[in-house]
Amino acid sequence: MEWPLSFMWGRIMPTNAGTYIEIRYPLPPNILKISVLLIGLLYGLYAGYWQETQFLWGCIIPATVAGLTDLKTYRLPNVFTIPILLMGILYGLYTGHWQASLLGVAVGVVFSLPWALLNQLGMGDVKLMAGLGAWLGPFEFMVVLFISCILGIIWSISRVVRQRETPIAKTLPDDNAQVPPNVIAFGFCLALGLWTNLILLLLDINLLMIVFKLFQG
């Protein structure tokens, strides 16, 4: 299975050849896929997990698909990043936490735009980080960003080491341009950071609270 979430969306993204990235097995009809999505949403509402359901379908799943797309193509299309950003801001307005949402957007842009101007990040990374900031707020976003940076550093070092030992010519699927050995798909790191923080929270490990306690002495 090349795209773990492709059964939800059917066709993930068009390529220049006019084909689509799909899983190897036959996909159900569109009406069945839409029904699965609606059932999941309605069950979340019925069970009282309204905010969790919104966060799942508005942030986690789109960010995961965006990260997988970045891993495959080294691209973060606007079709993923812009909806995450807009839905995050709307969610903040709806829940009354619009200040934290907008501040999260600002933190995401501040931490990413300078690197994009230095050609160390793409504008897709900037928009994705702004979107995650809108959903998470400034403090939780910085935790996710910290985890993502650690993962990115490990990945970058491993790529450089592997490239020195055994040169690997990794190319982009659309223009056959070779990827430099020190370039990583940071959108994928952000998705991994988001999932890592989520799993830690489910295990009652709150990195943000740990940091606060350390500063309080």
Phi and psi in degrees as GROMACS dihedral restraints (atoms count N, CA, C in turn):
[ dihedral_restraints ]
;  ai    aj    ak    al  type     phi  dphi    fc
    3     4     5     6     1   -78.9    20    10
    4     5     6     7     1   -34.8    20    10
    6     7     8     9     1  -124.7    20    10
    7     8     9    10     1   104.6    20    10
    9    10    11    12     1   -58.2    20    10
   10    11    12    13     1   -28.2    20    10
   12    13    14    15     1  -100.2    20    10
   13    14    15    16     1     5.7    20    10
   15    16    17    18     1   -70.7    20    10
   16    17    18    19     1   -18.8    20    10
   18    19    20    21     1   -67.3    20    10
   19    20    21    22     1   -20.8    20    10
   21    22    23    24     1   -80.6    20    10
   22    23    24    25     1   -33.1    20    10
   24    25    26    27     1  -107.3    20    10
   25    26    27    28     1   -14.8    20    10
   27    28    29    30     1    80.5    20    10
   28    29    30    31     1   -92.9    20    10
   30    31    32    33     1  -103.7    20    10
   31    32    33    34     1   121.9    20    10
   33    34    35    36     1   -76.6    20    10
   34    35    36    37     1   -59.5    20    10
   36    37    38    39     1  -153.7    20    10
   37    38    39    40     1   144.1    20    10
   39    40    41    42     1   -77.5    20    10
   40    41    42    43     1   146.0    20    10
   42    43    44    45     1  -104.8    20    10
   43    44    45    46     1   172.1    20    10
   45    46    47    48     1   -64.4    20    10
   46    47    48    49     1   -22.2    20    10
   48    49    50    51     1   -81.2    20    10
   49    50    51    52     1    -4.1    20    10
   51    52    53    54     1    85.8    20    10
   52    53    54    55     1     6.2    20    10
   54    55    56    57     1   -99.1    20    10
   55    56    57    58     1   176.9    20    10
   57    58    59    60     1  -130.8    20    10
   58    59    60    61     1   148.2    20    10
   60    61    62    63     1   -82.6    20    10
   61    62    63    64     1   119.4    20    10
   63    64    65    66     1  -135.4    20    10
   64    65    66    67     1   164.7    20    10
   66    67    68    69     1   -74.4    20    10
   67    68    69    70     1   167.9    20    10
   69    70    71    72     1   -77.9    20    10
   70    71    72    73     1   -16.8    20    10
   72    73    74    75     1   -98.7    20    10
   73    74    75    76     1   154.5    20    10
   75    76    77    78     1   -59.0    20    10
   76    77    78    79     1   137.3    20    10
   78    79    80    81     1   -90.2    20    10
   79    80    81    82     1   147.0    20    10
   81    82    83    84     1   -68.9    20    10
   82    83    84    85     1   166.1    20    10
   84    85    86    87     1   -59.1    20    10
   85    86    87    88     1   157.4    20    10
   87    88    89    90     1   -58.8    20    10
   88    89    90    91     1   -36.5    20    10
   90    91    92    93     1   -63.4    20    10
   91    92    93    94     1   -34.1    20    10
   93    94    95    96     1   -72.0    20    10
   94    95    96    97     1   -40.0    20    10
   96    97    98    99     1   -64.7    20    10
   97    98    99   100     1   -42.2    20    10
   99   100   101   102     1   -64.5    20    10
  100   101   102   103     1   -38.1    20    10
  102   103   104   105     1   -64.1    20    10
  103   104   105   106     1   -39.4    20    10
  105   106   107   108     1   -61.6    20    10
  106   107   108   109     1   -44.1    20    10
  108   109   110   111     1   -61.5    20    10
  109   110   111   112     1   -46.0    20    10
  111   112   113   114     1   -65.9    20    10
  112   113   114   115     1   -39.6    20    10
  114   115   116   117     1   -63.3    20    10
  115   116   117   118     1   -41.9    20    10
  117   118   119   120     1   -62.2    20    10
  118   119   120   121     1   -42.7    20    10
  120   121   122   123     1   -65.7    20    10
  121   122   123   124     1   -45.9    20    10
  123   124   125   126     1   -65.4    20    10
  124   125   126   127     1   -37.2    20    10
  126   127   128   129     1   -65.2    20    10
  127   128   129   130     1   -40.4    20    10
  129   130   131   132     1   -61.7    20    10
  130   131   132   133     1   -40.1    20    10
  132   133   134   135     1   -68.4    20    10
  133   134   135   136     1   -42.8    20    10
  135   136   137   138     1   -65.2    20    10
  136   137   138   139     1   -38.2    20    10
  138   139   140   141     1   -78.8    20    10
  139   140   141   142     1    -4.5    20    10
  141   142   143   144     1    89.0    20    10
  142   143   144   145     1     8.5    20    10
  144   145   146   147     1   -96.7    20    10
  145   146   147   148     1    56.7    20    10
  147   148   149   150     1   -64.8    20    10
  148   149   150   151     1   -50.9    20    10
  150   151   152   153     1   -67.7    20    10
  151   152   153   154     1   -39.6    20    10
  153   154   155   156     1   -63.4    20    10
  154   155   156   157     1   -39.4    20    10
  156   157   158   159     1   -65.5    20    10
  157   158   159   160     1   -42.1    20    10
  159   160   161   162     1   -62.8    20    10
  160   161   162   163     1   -43.6    20    10
  162   163   164   165     1   -64.6    20    10
  163   164   165   166     1   -38.1    20    10
  165   166   167   168     1   -64.0    20    10
  166   167   168   169     1   -52.7    20    10
  168   169   170   171     1   -84.2    20    10
  169   170   171   172     1   -21.0    20    10
  171   172   173   174     1   -93.6    20    10
  172   173   174   175     1   -23.8    20    10
  174   175   176   177     1  -126.3    20    10
  175   176   177   178     1   -56.9    20    10
  177   178   179   180     1   -64.1    20    10
  178   179   180   181     1   -53.0    20    10
  180   181   182   183     1   -65.9    20    10
  181   182   183   184     1   -48.6    20    10
  183   184   185   186     1   -61.1    20    10
  184   185   186   187     1   -38.9    20    10
  186   187   188   189     1   -66.1    20    10
  187   188   189   190     1   -35.9    20    10
  189   190   191   192     1   -66.1    20    10
  190   191   192   193     1   -45.2    20    10
  192   193   194   195     1   -63.7    20    10
  193   194   195   196     1   -40.0    20    10
  195   196   197   198     1   -63.1    20    10
  196   197   198   199     1   -42.3    20    10
  198   199   200   201     1   -63.7    20    10
  199   200   201   202     1   -41.4    20    10
  201   202   203   204     1   -66.0    20    10
  202   203   204   205     1   -36.9    20    10
  204   205   206   207     1   -64.1    20    10
  205   206   207   208     1   -41.9    20    10
  207   208   209   210     1   -63.7    20    10
  208   209   210   211     1   -40.0    20    10
  210   211   212   213     1   -62.6    20    10
  211   212   213   214     1   -36.2    20    10
  213   214   215   216     1   -81.2    20    10
  214   215   216   217     1   -41.0    20    10
  216   217   218   219     1  -120.3    20    10
  217   218   219   220     1    -5.4    20    10
  219   220   221   222     1    55.6    20    10
  220   221   222   223     1    37.5    20    10
  222   223   224   225     1  -135.9    20    10
  223   224   225   226     1   145.8    20    10
  225   226   227   228     1  -122.8    20    10
  226   227   228   229     1    90.7    20    10
  228   229   230   231     1   -63.9    20    10
  229   230   231   232     1   150.2    20    10
  231   232   233   234     1   -61.2    20    10
  232   233   234   235     1   -24.2    20    10
  234   235   236   237     1   -63.3    20    10
  235   236   237   238     1   -19.6    20    10
  237   238   239   240     1  -100.7    20    10
  238   239   240   241     1   -47.1    20    10
  240   241   242   243     1   -73.8    20    10
  241   242   243   244     1   -42.5    20    10
  243   244   245   246     1   -63.9    20    10
  244   245   246   247     1   -46.2    20    10
  246   247   248   249     1   -61.0    20    10
  247   248   249   250     1   -37.1    20    10
  249   250   251   252     1   -60.6    20    10
  250   251   252   253     1   -43.6    20    10
  252   253   254   255     1   -65.1    20    10
  253   254   255   256     1   -49.1    20    10
  255   256   257   258     1   -65.6    20    10
  256   257   258   259     1   -43.8    20    10
  258   259   260   261     1   -66.4    20    10
  259   260   261   262     1   -33.5    20    10
  261   262   263   264     1   -64.7    20    10
  262   263   264   265     1   -42.6    20    10
  264   265   266   267     1   -66.4    20    10
  265   266   267   268     1   -43.2    20    10
  267   268   269   270     1   -64.2    20    10
  268   269   270   271     1   -37.2    20    10
  270   271   272   273     1   -64.6    20    10
  271   272   273   274     1   -39.8    20    10
  273   274   275   276     1   -63.7    20    10
  274   275   276   277     1   -40.5    20    10
  276   277   278   279     1   -65.5    20    10
  277   278   279   280     1   -41.2    20    10
  279   280   281   282     1   -66.8    20    10
  280   281   282   283     1   -40.2    20    10
  282   283   284   285     1   -86.6    20    10
  283   284   285   286     1    -4.6    20    10
  285   286   287   288     1    83.8    20    10
  286   287   288   289     1     9.5    20    10
  288   289   290   291     1  -108.6    20    10
  289   290   291   292     1    40.7    20    10
  291   292   293   294     1   -67.8    20    10
  292   293   294   295     1   -29.8    20    10
  294   295   296   297     1   -63.1    20    10
  295   296   297   298     1   -47.0    20    10
  297   298   299   300     1   -64.9    20    10
  298   299   300   301     1   -36.5    20    10
  300   301   302   303     1   -65.1    20    10
  301   302   303   304     1   -48.2    20    10
  303   304   305   306     1   -67.1    20    10
  304   305   306   307     1   -36.2    20    10
  306   307   308   309     1   -66.5    20    10
  307   308   309   310     1   -36.5    20    10
  309   310   311   312     1   -63.5    20    10
  310   311   312   313     1   -39.9    20    10
  312   313   314   315     1   -61.0    20    10
  313   314   315   316     1   -45.5    20    10
  315   316   317   318     1   -62.0    20    10
  316   317   318   319     1   -42.1    20    10
  318   319   320   321     1   -64.4    20    10
  319   320   321   322     1   -41.6    20    10
  321   322   323   324     1   -61.0    20    10
  322   323   324   325     1   -41.6    20    10
  324   325   326   327     1   -69.7    20    10
  325   326   327   328     1   -42.9    20    10
  327   328   329   330     1   -61.8    20    10
  328   329   330   331     1   -39.6    20    10
  330   331   332   333     1   -79.7    20    10
  331   332   333   334     1   -16.2    20    10
  333   334   335   336     1  -112.6    20    10
  334   335   336   337     1   -35.7    20    10
  336   337   338   339     1   -61.4    20    10
  337   338   339   340     1   -43.0    20    10
  339   340   341   342     1   -58.0    20    10
  340   341   342   343     1   -39.0    20    10
  342   343   344   345     1   -69.3    20    10
  343   344   345   346     1   -33.4    20    10
  345   346   347   348     1   -67.9    20    10
  346   347   348   349     1   -38.0    20    10
  348   349   350   351     1   -66.6    20    10
  349   350   351   352     1   -24.2    20    10
  351   352   353   354     1   -91.8    20    10
  352   353   354   355     1     9.2    20    10
  354   355   356   357     1    61.4    20    10
  355   356   357   358     1    29.1    20    10
  357   358   359   360     1   -97.4    20    10
  358   359   360   361     1   -18.6    20    10
  360   361   362   363     1  -134.2    20    10
  361   362   363   364     1   157.6    20    10
  363   364   365   366     1   -92.5    20    10
  364   365   366   367     1   163.9    20    10
  366   367   368   369     1   -66.6    20    10
  367   368   369   370     1   -25.4    20    10
  369   370   371   372     1   -62.6    20    10
  370   371   372   373     1   -37.0    20    10
  372   373   374   375     1   -64.9    20    10
  373   374   375   376     1   -38.9    20    10
  375   376   377   378     1   -61.7    20    10
  376   377   378   379     1   -46.9    20    10
  378   379   380   381     1   -67.8    20    10
  379   380   381   382     1   -37.0    20    10
  381   382   383   384     1   -67.2    20    10
  382   383   384   385     1   -42.1    20    10
  384   385   386   387     1   -65.6    20    10
  385   386   387   388     1   -37.9    20    10
  387   388   389   390     1   -64.3    20    10
  388   389   390   391     1   -39.8    20    10
  390   391   392   393     1   -65.3    20    10
  391   392   393   394     1   -43.4    20    10
  393   394   395   396     1   -64.3    20    10
  394   395   396   397     1   -37.3    20    10
  396   397   398   399     1   -62.8    20    10
  397   398   399   400     1   -36.6    20    10
  399   400   401   402     1   -64.1    20    10
  400   401   402   403     1   -37.8    20    10
  402   403   404   405     1   -79.1    20    10
  403   404   405   406     1   -40.7    20    10
  405   406   407   408     1   -91.8    20    10
  406   407   408   409     1   -22.6    20    10
  408   409   410   411     1    83.3    20    10
  409   410   411   412     1   167.1    20    10
  411   412   413   414     1   -64.9    20    10
  412   413   414   415     1   -41.5    20    10
  414   415   416   417     1   -75.0    20    10
  415   416   417   418     1   -48.4    20    10
  417   418   419   420     1   -66.0    20    10
  418   419   420   421     1   -33.5    20    10
  420   421   422   423     1   -63.0    20    10
  421   422   423   424     1   -40.1    20    10
  423   424   425   426     1   -65.3    20    10
  424   425   426   427     1   -31.7    20    10
  426   427   428   429     1   -64.9    20    10
  427   428   429   430     1   -47.4    20    10
  429   430   431   432     1   -61.4    20    10
  430   431   432   433     1   -40.8    20    10
  432   433   434   435     1   -64.2    20    10
  433   434   435   436     1   -40.4    20    10
  435   436   437   438     1   -61.6    20    10
  436   437   438   439     1   -46.5    20    10
  438   439   440   441     1   -61.6    20    10
  439   440   441   442     1   -42.5    20    10
  441   442   443   444     1   -64.0    20    10
  442   443   444   445     1   -39.8    20    10
  444   445   446   447     1   -65.5    20    10
  445   446   447   448     1   -40.2    20    10
  447   448   449   450     1   -61.2    20    10
  448   449   450   451     1   -46.0    20    10
  450   451   452   453     1   -62.8    20    10
  451   452   453   454     1   -40.2    20    10
  453   454   455   456     1   -64.8    20    10
  454   455   456   457     1   -40.1    20    10
  456   457   458   459     1   -63.8    20    10
  457   458   459   460     1   -45.1    20    10
  459   460   461   462     1   -61.5    20    10
  460   461   462   463     1   -44.3    20    10
  462   463   464   465     1   -63.8    20    10
  463   464   465   466     1   -44.8    20    10
  465   466   467   468     1   -62.5    20    10
  466   467   468   469     1   -43.9    20    10
  468   469   470   471     1   -64.0    20    10
  469   470   471   472     1   -43.3    20    10
  471   472   473   474     1   -63.9    20    10
  472   473   474   475     1   -35.7    20    10
  474   475   476   477     1   -67.4    20    10
  475   476   477   478     1   -42.1    20    10
  477   478   479   480     1   -64.4    20    10
  478   479   480   481     1   -42.9    20    10
  480   481   482   483     1   -63.6    20    10
  481   482   483   484     1   -45.5    20    10
  483   484   485   486     1   -63.9    20    10
  484   485   486   487     1   -37.2    20    10
  486   487   488   489     1   -65.8    20    10
  487   488   489   490     1   -34.6    20    10
  489   490   491   492     1   -72.5    20    10
  490   491   492   493     1   -38.8    20    10
  492   493   494   495     1   -74.9    20    10
  493   494   495   496     1   -48.3    20    10
  495   496   497   498     1  -137.7    20    10
  496   497   498   499     1    98.4    20    10
  498   499   500   501     1   -56.0    20    10
  499   500   501   502     1   126.1    20    10
  501   502   503   504     1  -119.9    20    10
  502   503   504   505     1   121.4    20    10
  504   505   506   507     1   -88.4    20    10
  505   506   507   508     1    88.6    20    10
  507   508   509   510     1   -87.7    20    10
  508   509   510   511     1   126.8    20    10
  510   511   512   513     1  -120.8    20    10
  511   512   513   514     1   154.6    20    10
  513   514   515   516     1   -75.0    20    10
  514   515   516   517     1   145.8    20    10
  516   517   518   519     1   -72.5    20    10
  517   518   519   520     1   -20.1    20    10
  519   520   521   522     1   -97.1    20    10
  520   521   522   523     1   -38.1    20    10
  522   523   524   525     1  -120.8    20    10
  523   524   525   526     1     6.7    20    10
  525   526   527   528     1    58.9    20    10
  526   527   528   529     1    22.2    20    10
  528   529   530   531     1   -80.0    20    10
  529   530   531   532     1   135.7    20    10
  531   532   533   534     1   -75.5    20    10
  532   533   534   535     1   137.5    20    10
  534   535   536   537     1   -85.7    20    10
  535   536   537   538     1   124.9    20    10
  537   538   539   540     1   -58.7    20    10
  538   539   540   541     1   150.0    20    10
  540   541   542   543     1   -64.6    20    10
  541   542   543   544     1   -22.2    20    10
  543   544   545   546     1   -96.0    20    10
  544   545   546   547     1     4.7    20    10
  546   547   548   549     1   -92.8    20    10
  547   548   549   550     1   133.4    20    10
  549   550   551   552     1  -125.9    20    10
  550   551   552   553     1   161.1    20    10
  552   553   554   555     1   -87.0    20    10
  553   554   555   556     1    90.9    20    10
  555   556   557   558     1   -68.8    20    10
  556   557   558   559     1   -24.7    20    10
  558   559   560   561     1   -61.2    20    10
  559   560   561   562     1   -36.3    20    10
  561   562   563   564     1   -67.5    20    10
  562   563   564   565     1   -37.8    20    10
  564   565   566   567     1   -63.3    20    10
  565   566   567   568     1   -39.0    20    10
  567   568   569   570     1   -63.7    20    10
  568   569   570   571     1   -41.2    20    10
  570   571   572   573     1   -64.0    20    10
  571   572   573   574     1   -42.8    20    10
  573   574   575   576     1   -64.4    20    10
  574   575   576   577     1   -39.7    20    10
  576   577   578   579     1   -63.0    20    10
  577   578   579   580     1   -38.9    20    10
  579   580   581   582     1   -63.3    20    10
  580   581   582   583     1   -46.4    20    10
  582   583   584   585     1   -66.8    20    10
  583   584   585   586     1   -39.8    20    10
  585   586   587   588     1   -61.6    20    10
  586   587   588   589     1   -45.5    20    10
  588   589   590   591     1   -64.8    20    10
  589   590   591   592     1   -38.0    20    10
  591   592   593   594     1   -63.9    20    10
  592   593   594   595     1   -43.7    20    10
  594   595   596   597     1   -64.8    20    10
  595   596   597   598     1   -40.7    20    10
  597   598   599   600     1   -62.1    20    10
  598   599   600   601     1   -40.1    20    10
  600   601   602   603     1   -65.9    20    10
  601   602   603   604     1   -37.7    20    10
  603   604   605   606     1   -65.2    20    10
  604   605   606   607     1   -26.9    20    10
  606   607   608   609     1   -90.1    20    10
  607   608   609   610     1    11.7    20    10
  609   610   611   612     1    62.5    20    10
  610   611   612   613     1    33.1    20    10
  612   613   614   615     1  -112.4    20    10
  613   614   615   616     1   101.4    20    10
  615   616   617   618     1  -101.3    20    10
  616   617   618   619     1   101.8    20    10
  618   619   620   621     1   -63.3    20    10
  619   620   621   622     1   -33.3    20    10
  621   622   623   624     1   -64.6    20    10
  622   623   624   625     1   -43.9    20    10
  624   625   626   627     1   -67.3    20    10
  625   626   627   628     1   -34.8    20    10
  627   628   629   630     1   -63.0    20    10
  628   629   630   631     1   -42.3    20    10
  630   631   632   633     1   -64.7    20    10
  631   632   633   634     1   -43.0    20    10
  633   634   635   636     1   -60.4    20    10
  634   635   636   637     1   -43.0    20    10
  636   637   638   639     1   -65.5    20    10
  637   638   639   640     1   -34.7    20    10
  639   640   641   642     1   -65.7    20    10
  640   641   642   643     1   -40.3    20    10
  642   643   644   645     1   -72.1    20    10
  643   644   645   646     1   -28.3    20    10
  645   646   647   648     1   -77.2    20    10
  646   647   648   649     1   -12.5    20    10
